[in-house]
Amino acid sequence: MAQQPQRQPQPQPNPHLPDRVAAVYGEQDLSTVPAFAGGFINFGYWARLPDLADGPLSEADRIRSEQDLYRLVLDTFGRTRGRSALEVGCGRGLGCALALREYGLAPVTGLDIHPDQIARARATHAELLAGPSTDGPADAPAPLAFVEGAAQRIPLPDASAECLYSVEAAQHFRDLPGFAREAARVLRPDGRLALTTFFARTHEAARALPGLLPPYADGLDVPHVIDDVAAALAAAGLRDVRVRAIGEAVWEPYDRYMAQRRELRDAWPRHYLTAYRTGLLDYYLVTAAAPAPVSAPGGSASTGP
Ligand SMILES: C[S@@+](CC[C@H](N)C(=O)[O-])C[C@H]1O[C@@H](n2cnc3c(N)ncnc32)[C@H](O)[C@@H]1O
């Protein structure tokens, strides 16, 4: 009797990983595109660079701008030493390492939807992942971990993070209200959220953006409207939601850096500055506090597990 060929199990597509996001952070590895530098993938916050106005901007400046975007976010937490942190959309995990090294946040967990990004993060930070330094207690948890998962389905327990942050990832989230609910769930009652990325300024702008910027047209980015983002966070129970537009310190210097470099000048759609100047989008820093603890029957406040 002829043997039936054995059926190999097919890898299941991840329903939370859109095709374009899968390609750009998979085989294309956006962090290697020269418009980004140093392994980060964000447009950068340039206001803290000394001598920003003078002379050409170097690749070191570019890397510093990307690190400074993280610093802007992490500064919003105030006290950080020894507090637990979760980064959503961590990419190669360089911001997680910065949070650990410069801010003393610990443990820091980096979450990313893309398995390749998690693999890159683990390879980049293999030493830190191995565990606490030799002078720490043997049973102390590793200071850093990377976990594959989606912003709208965070695979972590309730009330497990004191500082939750996200840098230039939320423009990819298909389900922002879902992310907001998950952020509210995983934050401890004394926790805080800080989120930075670019959003549309109005619904009319959201309709116009795909005509100007290919990443919206090809489905990589979603033109979320900033007021909807803030409303989603508030609807999830997060308190004291504050929005700060920081585009002035992002778009012009980023475009100037691109224009100064021959290999970058025409390689990336440089319409972000136009979109900013014509009032279609801006770069935002959004902060919020964890939901108020639920009052248990009898009057005492429950703070979750
Ligand atoms: C532009 S990169 C930013 C990476 C890093 N934060 C940085 O600034 O270098 C966006 C990252 O978000 C991740 N991402 C996209 N959608 C996500 C989702 N729904 N949940 C979690 N991560 C997501 C991508 O895989 C990618 O690594």
The ligand as a MOL file (V3000), in Angstrom:
LIG
                    3D

  0  0  0     0  0            999 V3000
M  V30 BEGIN CTAB
M  V30 COUNTS 27 29 0 0 0
M  V30 BEGIN ATOM
M  V30 1 C 8.6920 52.0850 14.5990 0
M  V30 2 S 9.1210 50.6500 15.5170 0 CHG=1
M  V30 3 C 9.6610 51.4000 17.0660 0
M  V30 4 C 10.6130 50.5210 17.8300 0
M  V30 5 C 11.1940 51.1710 19.0800 0
M  V30 6 N 10.1560 51.6230 19.9670 0
M  V30 7 C 12.1170 52.3260 18.7250 0
M  V30 8 O 11.7440 53.5030 18.9630 0
M  V30 9 O 13.2050 52.0670 18.2320 0 CHG=-1
M  V30 10 C 7.5130 49.9880 15.9570 0
M  V30 11 C 7.5560 48.6270 16.6610 0
M  V30 12 O 6.2090 48.3300 17.1020 0
M  V30 13 C 5.9490 46.9500 16.8900 0
M  V30 14 N 4.4890 46.7690 16.8100 0
M  V30 15 C 3.6750 47.0660 15.7780 0
M  V30 16 N 2.3910 46.7790 16.0730 0
M  V30 17 C 2.3980 46.2790 17.3410 0
M  V30 18 C 1.3750 45.7990 18.2100 0
M  V30 19 N 0.0800 45.7790 17.8440 0
M  V30 20 N 1.7280 45.3550 19.4290 0
M  V30 21 C 3.0340 45.3690 19.8250 0
M  V30 22 N 4.0470 45.8070 19.0410 0
M  V30 23 C 3.7360 46.2750 17.8080 0
M  V30 24 C 6.7100 46.6290 15.6120 0
M  V30 25 O 6.9450 45.2370 15.4480 0
M  V30 26 C 7.9750 47.4520 15.7790 0
M  V30 27 O 8.9930 46.7160 16.4020 0
M  V30 END ATOM
M  V30 BEGIN BOND
M  V30 1 1 1 2
M  V30 2 1 2 3
M  V30 3 1 2 10
M  V30 4 1 3 4
M  V30 5 1 4 5
M  V30 6 1 5 6
M  V30 7 1 5 7
M  V30 8 2 7 8
M  V30 9 1 7 9
M  V30 10 1 10 11
M  V30 11 1 11 12
M  V30 12 1 11 26
M  V30 13 1 12 13
M  V30 14 1 13 14
M  V30 15 1 13 24
M  V30 16 1 14 15
M  V30 17 1 14 23
M  V30 18 2 15 16
M  V30 19 1 16 17
M  V30 20 1 17 18
M  V30 21 2 17 23
M  V30 22 1 18 19
M  V30 23 2 18 20
M  V30 24 1 20 21
M  V30 25 2 21 22
M  V30 26 1 22 23
M  V30 27 1 24 25
M  V30 28 1 24 26
M  V30 29 1 26 27
M  V30 END BOND
M  V30 END CTAB
M  END
